[in-house]
Amino acid sequence: MSSGQLRLMAVHAHPDDESSKGAATMARYVDEGVDVLVVTCTGGERGSILNPALQGRPEIEANIAEIRKAEMDRARAILGVRQHWLGFVDSGLPEGDPLPPLPEGCFALAPMDEAVGRLVKEIREFRPHVITTYDENGGYPHPDHIRTHDISVAAFEAAPDPDRFPEAGEPWQPLKLYYDVGFSFERFEAIEKELLARGLPSPYDDLRRERMKERMEKFRVPKITTRVDVADWFERRDQALLAHATQVDPNGWFFAVPLDVQRAAWPTEDYELASSLVDSTIPEDDLFAGVREQVTE
Ligand SMILES: [Zn+2]
């Protein structure tokens, strides 16, 4: 089939989110010749150092912004994607009761129009056919993730409109918008079932199970419309995530499930189709379903 150059844009909140949400999908599409651009809204300046081997080192804490840029460069190279910074400052995850106010000048407090305008400019320059982002709950309730959702939806709508942000370039109509569905209950259960069937212990402790339940009760359960088979790209996903060395515990639960168990139990990354201007049949197995036919340039 001869289709033109397909382009996929993934909008993420922090460096490392691209490697934990949809990374295998991006690696697969890159290998298939799709041009993939990650747009990272913030520099991740307020991320906690989660790798026990790198904790308590003042030289890392003092240079975290630079270190995270270098980590992002490595992850980008492993995935084979392009990557742009939207240029906002990490809002941090507020903790405590009552929650402390968000820090001045952070992404979540930036004027909507400014953030949407910057993303519209990225869309009009890159001209993606498909955009991925988070759902309205952010995938998890970090203020930057929710903001990433808000500006992605707004920019998807504004990019084709010549009256909006006229200084941000020629209008461009993206054809589909998806939400990442990272942690569905079905996936969690399928993996646990496969582990137990092989006589392996489950890495999901009561705390994790409890948190999952809480989330299911608190937030809308995403509707999986699209499952992309990426079993052969799980290794690349893990390598990319490990490149964010300060942000992940290499012995943590994310890496605890053997890849062959993941491949057998749940070989896909999953998405919810949020907006579409093309016809496609649900369930889909391709983010470009209905798009390939239209792209000839
Ligand atoms: Zn994040």
py3Dmol code that shows the C-alpha trace and the ligand (Angstrom):
import py3Dmol

protein = """\
ATOM      1  CA  MET A   1       0.000   0.000   0.000  1.00  0.00           C
ATOM      2  CA  SER A   2       1.410   3.351  -0.923  1.00  0.00           C
ATOM      3  CA  SER A   3       0.618   6.027   1.576  1.00  0.00           C
ATOM      4  CA  GLY A   4       2.433   9.292   2.156  1.00  0.00           C
ATOM      5  CA  GLN A   5       4.525  10.259   5.141  1.00  0.00           C
ATOM      6  CA  LEU A   6       2.520   9.633   8.296  1.00  0.00           C
ATOM      7  CA  ARG A   7       3.179  11.816  11.333  1.00  0.00           C
ATOM      8  CA  LEU A   8       2.398  11.116  14.984  1.00  0.00           C
ATOM      9  CA  MET A   9       2.679  13.676  17.796  1.00  0.00           C
ATOM     10  CA  ALA A  10       2.697  12.590  21.442  1.00  0.00           C
ATOM     11  CA  VAL A  11       2.144  15.361  23.982  1.00  0.00           C
ATOM     12  CA  HIS A  12       3.576  14.641  27.429  1.00  0.00           C
ATOM     13  CA  ALA A  13       3.932  16.500  30.702  1.00  0.00           C
ATOM     14  CA  HIS A  14       7.458  15.576  31.823  1.00  0.00           C
ATOM     15  CA  PRO A  15      10.564  13.925  30.431  1.00  0.00           C
ATOM     16  CA  ASP A  16      10.040  10.183  31.203  1.00  0.00           C
ATOM     17  CA  ASP A  17       6.269  10.204  30.534  1.00  0.00           C
ATOM     18  CA  GLU A  18       6.951   9.456  26.846  1.00  0.00           C
ATOM     19  CA  SER A  19       8.826   6.323  27.940  1.00  0.00           C
ATOM     20  CA  SER A  20       6.191   5.017  30.344  1.00  0.00           C
ATOM     21  CA  LYS A  21       3.097   5.799  28.243  1.00  0.00           C
ATOM     22  CA  GLY A  22       2.962   4.659  24.649  1.00  0.00           C
ATOM     23  CA  ALA A  23       6.719   4.245  24.177  1.00  0.00           C
ATOM     24  CA  ALA A  24       6.491   0.843  22.515  1.00  0.00           C
ATOM     25  CA  THR A  25       3.850   2.214  20.155  1.00  0.00           C
ATOM     26  CA  MET A  26       6.130   5.070  19.139  1.00  0.00           C
ATOM     27  CA  ALA A  27       9.100   2.736  18.624  1.00  0.00           C
ATOM     28  CA  ARG A  28       6.979   0.487  16.421  1.00  0.00           C
ATOM     29  CA  TYR A  29       5.718   3.356  14.286  1.00  0.00           C
ATOM     30  CA  VAL A  30       9.235   4.773  13.962  1.00  0.00           C
ATOM     31  CA  ASP A  31      10.405   1.370  12.689  1.00  0.00           C
ATOM     32  CA  GLU A  32       7.542   1.406  10.192  1.00  0.00           C
ATOM     33  CA  GLY A  33       8.656   4.775   8.812  1.00  0.00           C
ATOM     34  CA  VAL A  34       6.288   7.089  10.662  1.00  0.00           C
ATOM     35  CA  ASP A  35       7.701  10.477  11.680  1.00  0.00           C
ATOM     36  CA  VAL A  36       7.150  10.714  15.447  1.00  0.00           C
ATOM     37  CA  LEU A  37       7.506  13.904  17.499  1.00  0.00           C
ATOM     38  CA  VAL A  38       7.272  14.000  21.285  1.00  0.00           C
ATOM     39  CA  VAL A  39       6.323  17.388  22.725  1.00  0.00           C
ATOM     40  CA  THR A  40       7.300  17.654  26.393  1.00  0.00           C
ATOM     41  CA  CYS A  41       5.450  20.452  28.167  1.00  0.00           C
ATOM     42  CA  THR A  42       7.822  20.916  31.127  1.00  0.00           C
ATOM     43  CA  GLY A  43      11.446  20.235  31.984  1.00  0.00           C
ATOM     44  CA  GLY A  44      10.548  17.991  34.914  1.00  0.00           C
ATOM     45  CA  GLU A  45      12.467  20.262  37.262  1.00  0.00           C
ATOM     46  CA  ARG A  46      10.431  19.197  40.299  1.00  0.00           C
ATOM     47  CA  GLY A  47      10.522  15.434  39.765  1.00  0.00           C
ATOM     48  CA  SER A  48      11.576  13.332  42.744  1.00  0.00           C
ATOM     49  CA  ILE A  49      14.666  11.181  42.438  1.00  0.00           C
ATOM     50  CA  LEU A  50      13.160   7.711  42.564  1.00  0.00           C
ATOM     51  CA  ASN A  51      16.236   5.626  41.889  1.00  0.00           C
ATOM     52  CA  PRO A  52      17.601   4.593  45.316  1.00  0.00           C
ATOM     53  CA  ALA A  53      21.116   4.343  43.857  1.00  0.00           C
ATOM     54  CA  LEU A  54      21.034   8.057  42.947  1.00  0.00           C
ATOM     55  CA  GLN A  55      19.276   9.454  46.015  1.00  0.00           C
ATOM     56  CA  GLY A  56      20.944  11.777  48.522  1.00  0.00           C
ATOM     57  CA  ARG A  57      23.498  13.092  46.026  1.00  0.00           C
ATOM     58  CA  PRO A  58      23.612  16.892  46.179  1.00  0.00           C
ATOM     59  CA  GLU A  59      25.394  17.199  42.803  1.00  0.00           C
ATOM     60  CA  ILE A  60      22.402  15.502  41.149  1.00  0.00           C
ATOM     61  CA  GLU A  61      19.816  17.550  42.988  1.00  0.00           C
ATOM     62  CA  ALA A  62      21.631  20.795  42.122  1.00  0.00           C
ATOM     63  CA  ASN A  63      21.701  19.970  38.399  1.00  0.00           C
ATOM     64  CA  ILE A  64      18.442  18.104  38.010  1.00  0.00           C
ATOM     65  CA  ALA A  65      17.176  20.211  35.087  1.00  0.00           C
ATOM     66  CA  GLU A  66      20.335  19.565  33.027  1.00  0.00           C
ATOM     67  CA  ILE A  67      20.456  15.912  34.019  1.00  0.00           C
ATOM     68  CA  ARG A  68      16.869  15.374  32.952  1.00  0.00           C
ATOM     69  CA  LYS A  69      17.607  16.972  29.565  1.00  0.00           C
ATOM     70  CA  ALA A  70      20.473  14.528  29.050  1.00  0.00           C
ATOM     71  CA  GLU A  71      18.269  11.616  30.118  1.00  0.00           C
ATOM     72  CA  MET A  72      15.621  12.753  27.648  1.00  0.00           C
ATOM     73  CA  ASP A  73      18.227  12.845  24.863  1.00  0.00           C
ATOM     74  CA  ARG A  74      19.151   9.225  25.533  1.00  0.00           C
ATOM     75  CA  ALA A  75      15.521   8.076  25.682  1.00  0.00           C
ATOM     76  CA  ARG A  76      14.749   9.972  22.474  1.00  0.00           C
ATOM     77  CA  ALA A  77      17.613   8.251  20.686  1.00  0.00           C
ATOM     78  CA  ILE A  78      16.540   4.809  21.932  1.00  0.00           C
ATOM     79  CA  LEU A  79      12.965   5.329  20.743  1.00  0.00           C
ATOM     80  CA  GLY A  80      14.078   6.967  17.487  1.00  0.00           C
ATOM     81  CA  VAL A  81      11.679   9.867  17.882  1.00  0.00           C
ATOM     82  CA  ARG A  82      12.155  13.598  17.585  1.00  0.00           C
ATOM     83  CA  GLN A  83      11.473  15.684  20.671  1.00  0.00           C
ATOM     84  CA  HIS A  84      10.672  19.337  21.389  1.00  0.00           C
ATOM     85  CA  TRP A  85      10.316  21.181  24.706  1.00  0.00           C
ATOM     86  CA  LEU A  86       7.270  23.378  25.102  1.00  0.00           C
ATOM     87  CA  GLY A  87       9.309  25.350  27.637  1.00  0.00           C
ATOM     88  CA  PHE A  88       7.192  25.396  30.798  1.00  0.00           C
ATOM     89  CA  VAL A  89       8.364  24.727  34.358  1.00  0.00           C
ATOM     90  CA  ASP A  90       7.243  21.601  36.240  1.00  0.00           C
ATOM     91  CA  SER A  91       4.453  22.318  38.759  1.00  0.00           C
ATOM     92  CA  GLY A  92       5.481  19.500  41.093  1.00  0.00           C
ATOM     93  CA  LEU A  93       3.045  17.112  42.714  1.00  0.00           C
ATOM     94  CA  PRO A  94       1.473  18.944  45.677  1.00  0.00           C
ATOM     95  CA  GLU A  95       1.316  16.741  48.752  1.00  0.00           C
ATOM     96  CA  GLY A  96      -0.190  17.267  52.185  1.00  0.00           C
ATOM     97  CA  ASP A  97      -3.504  18.170  53.765  1.00  0.00           C
ATOM     98  CA  PRO A  98      -4.417  20.846  52.952  1.00  0.00           C
ATOM     99  CA  LEU A  99      -2.505  20.796  49.666  1.00  0.00           C
ATOM    100  CA  PRO A 100       0.095  23.568  49.386  1.00  0.00           C
ATOM    101  CA  PRO A 101      -0.387  26.186  46.654  1.00  0.00           C
ATOM    102  CA  LEU A 102       1.249  25.560  43.285  1.00  0.00           C
ATOM    103  CA  PRO A 103       4.632  27.269  42.850  1.00  0.00           C
ATOM    104  CA  GLU A 104       4.639  30.614  41.075  1.00  0.00           C
ATOM    105  CA  GLY A 105       5.432  30.511  37.360  1.00  0.00           C
ATOM    106  CA  CYS A 106       4.700  26.794  36.957  1.00  0.00           C
ATOM    107  CA  PHE A 107       3.019  25.164  33.957  1.00  0.00           C
ATOM    108  CA  ALA A 108      -0.317  24.567  35.706  1.00  0.00           C
ATOM    109  CA  LEU A 109      -0.599  28.287  36.492  1.00  0.00           C
ATOM    110  CA  ALA A 110       0.529  29.560  33.081  1.00  0.00           C
ATOM    111  CA  PRO A 111      -2.209  31.336  31.089  1.00  0.00           C
ATOM    112  CA  MET A 112      -4.118  28.763  29.013  1.00  0.00           C
ATOM    113  CA  ASP A 113      -3.842  30.853  25.854  1.00  0.00           C
ATOM    114  CA  GLU A 114      -0.075  31.004  26.088  1.00  0.00           C
ATOM    115  CA  ALA A 115       0.268  27.235  26.510  1.00  0.00           C
ATOM    116  CA  VAL A 116      -2.301  26.419  23.829  1.00  0.00           C
ATOM    117  CA  GLY A 117      -0.664  28.922  21.463  1.00  0.00           C
ATOM    118  CA  ARG A 118       2.726  27.263  21.847  1.00  0.00           C
ATOM    119  CA  LEU A 119       1.258  23.823  21.184  1.00  0.00           C
ATOM    120  CA  VAL A 120      -0.728  25.090  18.192  1.00  0.00           C
ATOM    121  CA  LYS A 121       2.565  26.370  16.774  1.00  0.00           C
ATOM    122  CA  GLU A 122       4.117  22.912  17.223  1.00  0.00           C
ATOM    123  CA  ILE A 123       1.129  21.289  15.517  1.00  0.00           C
ATOM    124  CA  ARG A 124       1.161  23.712  12.586  1.00  0.00           C
ATOM    125  CA  GLU A 125       4.889  23.195  12.083  1.00  0.00           C
ATOM    126  CA  PHE A 126       4.957  19.397  12.410  1.00  0.00           C
ATOM    127  CA  ARG A 127       1.512  18.787  10.844  1.00  0.00           C
ATOM    128  CA  PRO A 128       0.663  15.523  12.648  1.00  0.00           C
ATOM    129  CA  HIS A 129      -2.143  13.275  11.416  1.00  0.00           C
ATOM    130  CA  VAL A 130      -2.576  11.738  14.858  1.00  0.00           C
ATOM    131  CA  ILE A 131      -2.019  13.227  18.324  1.00  0.00           C
ATOM    132  CA  THR A 132      -1.876  11.323  21.620  1.00  0.00           C
ATOM    133  CA  THR A 133      -2.276  12.808  25.091  1.00  0.00           C
ATOM    134  CA  TYR A 134      -3.828  11.969  28.489  1.00  0.00           C
ATOM    135  CA  ASP A 135      -7.482  11.806  29.429  1.00  0.00           C
ATOM    136  CA  GLU A 136      -9.215  14.445  31.538  1.00  0.00           C
ATOM    137  CA  ASN A 137      -7.869  12.851  34.723  1.00  0.00           C
ATOM    138  CA  GLY A 138      -4.324  13.121  33.448  1.00  0.00           C
ATOM    139  CA  GLY A 139      -3.751   9.362  33.592  1.00  0.00           C
ATOM    140  CA  TYR A 140      -2.817  10.203  37.154  1.00  0.00           C
ATOM    141  CA  PRO A 141      -3.734  13.330  39.048  1.00  0.00           C
ATOM    142  CA  HIS A 142      -0.604  15.442  38.619  1.00  0.00           C
ATOM    143  CA  PRO A 143      -1.495  19.071  37.825  1.00  0.00           C
ATOM    144  CA  ASP A 144       0.880  19.047  34.833  1.00  0.00           C
ATOM    145  CA  HIS A 145      -0.781  15.938  33.414  1.00  0.00           C
ATOM    146  CA  ILE A 146      -4.236  17.466  33.679  1.00  0.00           C
ATOM    147  CA  ARG A 147      -2.943  20.656  32.104  1.00  0.00           C
ATOM    148  CA  THR A 148      -1.364  18.613  29.306  1.00  0.00           C
ATOM    149  CA  HIS A 149      -4.779  17.130  28.577  1.00  0.00           C
ATOM    150  CA  ASP A 150      -6.452  20.537  28.622  1.00  0.00           C
ATOM    151  CA  ILE A 151      -4.037  22.208  26.225  1.00  0.00           C
ATOM    152  CA  SER A 152      -3.896  19.176  23.888  1.00  0.00           C
ATOM    153  CA  VAL A 153      -7.675  19.134  23.460  1.00  0.00           C
ATOM    154  CA  ALA A 154      -7.757  22.922  22.996  1.00  0.00           C
ATOM    155  CA  ALA A 155      -4.857  22.888  20.510  1.00  0.00           C
ATOM    156  CA  PHE A 156      -6.396  20.008  18.530  1.00  0.00           C
ATOM    157  CA  GLU A 157      -9.439  22.224  18.037  1.00  0.00           C
ATOM    158  CA  ALA A 158      -7.587  25.492  17.447  1.00  0.00           C
ATOM    159  CA  ALA A 159      -4.846  24.313  15.057  1.00  0.00           C
ATOM    160  CA  PRO A 160      -7.116  24.099  11.966  1.00  0.00           C
ATOM    161  CA  ASP A 161      -8.877  27.395  12.713  1.00  0.00           C
ATOM    162  CA  PRO A 162      -7.318  30.344  10.823  1.00  0.00           C
ATOM    163  CA  ASP A 163      -8.887  32.801  13.276  1.00  0.00           C
ATOM    164  CA  ARG A 164      -7.117  31.267  16.271  1.00  0.00           C
ATOM    165  CA  PHE A 165      -3.452  32.098  16.917  1.00  0.00           C
ATOM    166  CA  PRO A 166      -2.860  33.552  13.431  1.00  0.00           C
ATOM    167  CA  GLU A 167       0.775  34.258  14.384  1.00  0.00           C
ATOM    168  CA  ALA A 168       1.387  30.529  15.039  1.00  0.00           C
ATOM    169  CA  GLY A 169       1.580  29.448  11.398  1.00  0.00           C
ATOM    170  CA  GLU A 170      -0.611  28.012   8.641  1.00  0.00           C
ATOM    171  CA  PRO A 171      -3.687  26.165   9.939  1.00  0.00           C
ATOM    172  CA  TRP A 172      -3.391  22.382  10.093  1.00  0.00           C
ATOM    173  CA  GLN A 173      -6.115  19.821  10.690  1.00  0.00           C
ATOM    174  CA  PRO A 174      -4.984  16.810  12.731  1.00  0.00           C
ATOM    175  CA  LEU A 175      -7.302  13.865  12.018  1.00  0.00           C
ATOM    176  CA  LYS A 176      -7.386  11.903  15.262  1.00  0.00           C
ATOM    177  CA  LEU A 177      -6.861  12.556  18.957  1.00  0.00           C
ATOM    178  CA  TYR A 178      -6.229   9.692  21.380  1.00  0.00           C
ATOM    179  CA  TYR A 179      -5.857   9.317  25.109  1.00  0.00           C
ATOM    180  CA  ASP A 180      -3.230   6.914  26.460  1.00  0.00           C
ATOM    181  CA  VAL A 181      -4.770   4.158  28.552  1.00  0.00           C
ATOM    182  CA  GLY A 182      -1.767   2.972  30.531  1.00  0.00           C
ATOM    183  CA  PHE A 183      -3.119   1.057  33.451  1.00  0.00           C
ATOM    184  CA  SER A 184      -6.426  -0.618  32.822  1.00  0.00           C
ATOM    185  CA  PHE A 185      -7.790  -3.007  35.390  1.00  0.00           C
ATOM    186  CA  GLU A 186      -8.112  -5.662  32.667  1.00  0.00           C
ATOM    187  CA  ARG A 187      -4.396  -5.463  31.896  1.00  0.00           C
ATOM    188  CA  PHE A 188      -3.477  -5.607  35.560  1.00  0.00           C
ATOM    189  CA  GLU A 189      -5.644  -8.696  36.053  1.00  0.00           C
ATOM    190  CA  ALA A 190      -4.442 -10.450  32.900  1.00  0.00           C
ATOM    191  CA  ILE A 191      -0.811 -10.035  33.913  1.00  0.00           C
ATOM    192  CA  GLU A 192      -1.443 -11.265  37.423  1.00  0.00           C
ATOM    193  CA  LYS A 193      -3.328 -14.300  36.096  1.00  0.00           C
ATOM    194  CA  GLU A 194      -0.452 -15.148  33.773  1.00  0.00           C
ATOM    195  CA  LEU A 195       2.103 -14.818  36.578  1.00  0.00           C
ATOM    196  CA  LEU A 196       0.141 -17.066  38.906  1.00  0.00           C
ATOM    197  CA  ALA A 197      -0.413 -19.620  36.118  1.00  0.00           C
ATOM    198  CA  ARG A 198       3.365 -19.863  35.788  1.00  0.00           C
ATOM    199  CA  GLY A 199       3.816 -20.244  39.532  1.00  0.00           C
ATOM    200  CA  LEU A 200       5.393 -16.780  39.797  1.00  0.00           C
ATOM    201  CA  PRO A 201       4.584 -14.374  42.618  1.00  0.00           C
ATOM    202  CA  SER A 202       2.456 -11.333  41.839  1.00  0.00           C
ATOM    203  CA  PRO A 203       4.358  -8.031  42.109  1.00  0.00           C
ATOM    204  CA  TYR A 204       1.123  -6.241  42.939  1.00  0.00           C
ATOM    205  CA  ASP A 205       0.944  -5.754  46.674  1.00  0.00           C
ATOM    206  CA  ASP A 206      -2.170  -4.815  48.623  1.00  0.00           C
ATOM    207  CA  LEU A 207      -1.272  -1.132  48.497  1.00  0.00           C
ATOM    208  CA  ARG A 208      -1.125  -1.130  44.696  1.00  0.00           C
ATOM    209  CA  ARG A 209      -4.350  -3.106  44.495  1.00  0.00           C
ATOM    210  CA  GLU A 210      -6.038  -0.683  46.889  1.00  0.00           C
ATOM    211  CA  ARG A 211      -4.838   2.340  44.877  1.00  0.00           C
ATOM    212  CA  MET A 212      -6.100   0.808  41.668  1.00  0.00           C
ATOM    213  CA  LYS A 213      -9.523   0.248  43.240  1.00  0.00           C
ATOM    214  CA  GLU A 214      -9.623   3.800  44.559  1.00  0.00           C
ATOM    215  CA  ARG A 215      -8.856   5.152  41.118  1.00  0.00           C
ATOM    216  CA  MET A 216     -11.549   3.064  39.507  1.00  0.00           C
ATOM    217  CA  GLU A 217     -14.100   4.479  41.945  1.00  0.00           C
ATOM    218  CA  LYS A 218     -12.916   8.074  41.728  1.00  0.00           C
ATOM    219  CA  PHE A 219     -12.357   8.530  38.017  1.00  0.00           C
ATOM    220  CA  ARG A 220     -14.134   7.681  34.809  1.00  0.00           C
ATOM    221  CA  VAL A 221     -12.933   4.320  33.529  1.00  0.00           C
ATOM    222  CA  PRO A 222     -11.390   4.948  30.104  1.00  0.00           C
ATOM    223  CA  LYS A 223     -12.947   3.129  27.177  1.00  0.00           C
ATOM    224  CA  ILE A 224     -10.299   1.219  25.246  1.00  0.00           C
ATOM    225  CA  THR A 225     -11.077   1.655  21.548  1.00  0.00           C
ATOM    226  CA  THR A 226      -7.685   0.813  20.125  1.00  0.00           C
ATOM    227  CA  ARG A 227      -5.101  -1.831  21.001  1.00  0.00           C
ATOM    228  CA  VAL A 228      -1.777  -1.610  19.178  1.00  0.00           C
ATOM    229  CA  ASP A 229       0.283  -4.819  19.186  1.00  0.00           C
ATOM    230  CA  VAL A 230       3.705  -3.780  20.414  1.00  0.00           C
ATOM    231  CA  ALA A 231       4.988  -6.955  22.093  1.00  0.00           C
ATOM    232  CA  ASP A 232       8.190  -6.821  20.038  1.00  0.00           C
ATOM    233  CA  TRP A 233       8.920  -3.285  21.241  1.00  0.00           C
ATOM    234  CA  PHE A 234       8.640  -3.825  25.016  1.00  0.00           C
ATOM    235  CA  GLU A 235      12.419  -4.034  25.341  1.00  0.00           C
ATOM    236  CA  ARG A 236      12.898  -0.664  23.640  1.00  0.00           C
ATOM    237  CA  ARG A 237      10.240   0.806  25.938  1.00  0.00           C
ATOM    238  CA  ASP A 238      12.079  -0.467  29.012  1.00  0.00           C
ATOM    239  CA  GLN A 239      15.461   0.752  27.746  1.00  0.00           C
ATOM    240  CA  ALA A 240      14.011   4.195  27.104  1.00  0.00           C
ATOM    241  CA  LEU A 241      12.474   4.339  30.559  1.00  0.00           C
ATOM    242  CA  LEU A 242      15.729   3.205  32.180  1.00  0.00           C
ATOM    243  CA  ALA A 243      17.484   6.068  30.373  1.00  0.00           C
ATOM    244  CA  HIS A 244      15.579   8.359  32.752  1.00  0.00           C
ATOM    245  CA  ALA A 245      17.875   7.020  35.434  1.00  0.00           C
ATOM    246  CA  THR A 246      17.019   9.510  38.178  1.00  0.00           C
ATOM    247  CA  GLN A 247      13.281   8.976  37.728  1.00  0.00           C
ATOM    248  CA  VAL A 248      12.904   5.213  37.879  1.00  0.00           C
ATOM    249  CA  ASP A 249      13.859   2.464  40.254  1.00  0.00           C
ATOM    250  CA  PRO A 250      15.349  -0.267  38.041  1.00  0.00           C
ATOM    251  CA  ASN A 251      14.248  -2.778  40.674  1.00  0.00           C
ATOM    252  CA  GLY A 252      10.758  -1.314  40.984  1.00  0.00           C
ATOM    253  CA  TRP A 253       7.427  -2.816  40.059  1.00  0.00           C
ATOM    254  CA  PHE A 254       7.415  -1.383  36.530  1.00  0.00           C
ATOM    255  CA  PHE A 255      10.215  -3.802  35.604  1.00  0.00           C
ATOM    256  CA  ALA A 256       9.133  -6.639  37.893  1.00  0.00           C
ATOM    257  CA  VAL A 257       7.004  -8.532  35.372  1.00  0.00           C
ATOM    258  CA  PRO A 258       9.093 -10.616  32.930  1.00  0.00           C
ATOM    259  CA  LEU A 259       8.635  -9.469  29.335  1.00  0.00           C
ATOM    260  CA  ASP A 260       7.487 -12.899  28.133  1.00  0.00           C
ATOM    261  CA  VAL A 261       4.706 -12.775  30.728  1.00  0.00           C
ATOM    262  CA  GLN A 262       3.701  -9.307  29.498  1.00  0.00           C
ATOM    263  CA  ARG A 263       3.778 -10.508  25.890  1.00  0.00           C
ATOM    264  CA  ALA A 264       1.565 -13.494  26.673  1.00  0.00           C
ATOM    265  CA  ALA A 265      -0.867 -11.656  28.927  1.00  0.00           C
ATOM    266  CA  TRP A 266      -1.220  -8.233  27.299  1.00  0.00           C
ATOM    267  CA  PRO A 267       0.822  -7.657  24.131  1.00  0.00           C
ATOM    268  CA  THR A 268      -0.655  -4.241  23.361  1.00  0.00           C
ATOM    269  CA  GLU A 269      -0.581  -0.611  24.362  1.00  0.00           C
ATOM    270  CA  ASP A 270      -4.069   0.759  24.582  1.00  0.00           C
ATOM    271  CA  TYR A 271      -5.799   3.982  23.636  1.00  0.00           C
ATOM    272  CA  GLU A 272      -9.129   5.704  23.756  1.00  0.00           C
ATOM    273  CA  LEU A 273     -10.148   7.497  20.565  1.00  0.00           C
ATOM    274  CA  ALA A 274     -11.292  10.916  21.774  1.00  0.00           C
ATOM    275  CA  SER A 275     -11.860  12.791  18.488  1.00  0.00           C
ATOM    276  CA  SER A 276     -11.778  11.704  14.875  1.00  0.00           C
ATOM    277  CA  LEU A 277     -12.398  13.267  11.494  1.00  0.00           C
ATOM    278  CA  VAL A 278     -12.043   9.970   9.601  1.00  0.00           C
ATOM    279  CA  ASP A 279     -14.029   6.738   9.441  1.00  0.00           C
ATOM    280  CA  SER A 280     -12.634   3.714  11.217  1.00  0.00           C
ATOM    281  CA  THR A 281     -14.132   0.596  12.757  1.00  0.00           C
ATOM    282  CA  ILE A 282     -13.941   0.245  16.538  1.00  0.00           C
ATOM    283  CA  PRO A 283     -12.148  -1.696  17.957  1.00  0.00           C
ATOM    284  CA  GLU A 284      -9.040  -0.598  16.075  1.00  0.00           C
ATOM    285  CA  ASP A 285      -5.515  -2.029  16.108  1.00  0.00           C
ATOM    286  CA  ASP A 286      -3.790   0.948  14.473  1.00  0.00           C
ATOM    287  CA  LEU A 287      -3.690   4.637  15.444  1.00  0.00           C
ATOM    288  CA  PHE A 288      -3.683   5.447  11.718  1.00  0.00           C
ATOM    289  CA  ALA A 289      -6.801   3.390  10.919  1.00  0.00           C
ATOM    290  CA  GLY A 290      -8.839   5.487   8.495  1.00  0.00           C
ATOM    291  CA  VAL A 291      -5.935   7.929   8.157  1.00  0.00           C
ATOM    292  CA  ARG A 292      -3.578   5.915   5.910  1.00  0.00           C
ATOM    293  CA  GLU A 293      -6.141   5.970   3.100  1.00  0.00           C
ATOM    294  CA  GLN A 294      -6.232   9.751   3.164  1.00  0.00           C
ATOM    295  CA  VAL A 295      -2.551  10.567   3.325  1.00  0.00           C
ATOM    296  CA  THR A 296      -0.962  10.696  -0.087  1.00  0.00           C
ATOM    297  CA  GLU A 297       1.384  13.652   0.073  1.00  0.00           C
TER     298      GLU A 297
END
"""
ligand_1 = """\
1
ZN
Zn 4.671 13.115 34.456
"""
view = py3Dmol.view(width=600, height=400)
view.addModel(protein, "pdb")
view.setStyle({"model": 0}, {"cartoon": {"style": "trace"}})
view.addModel(ligand_1, "xyz")
view.setStyle({"model": 1}, {"stick": {}})
view.zoomTo()
view.show()
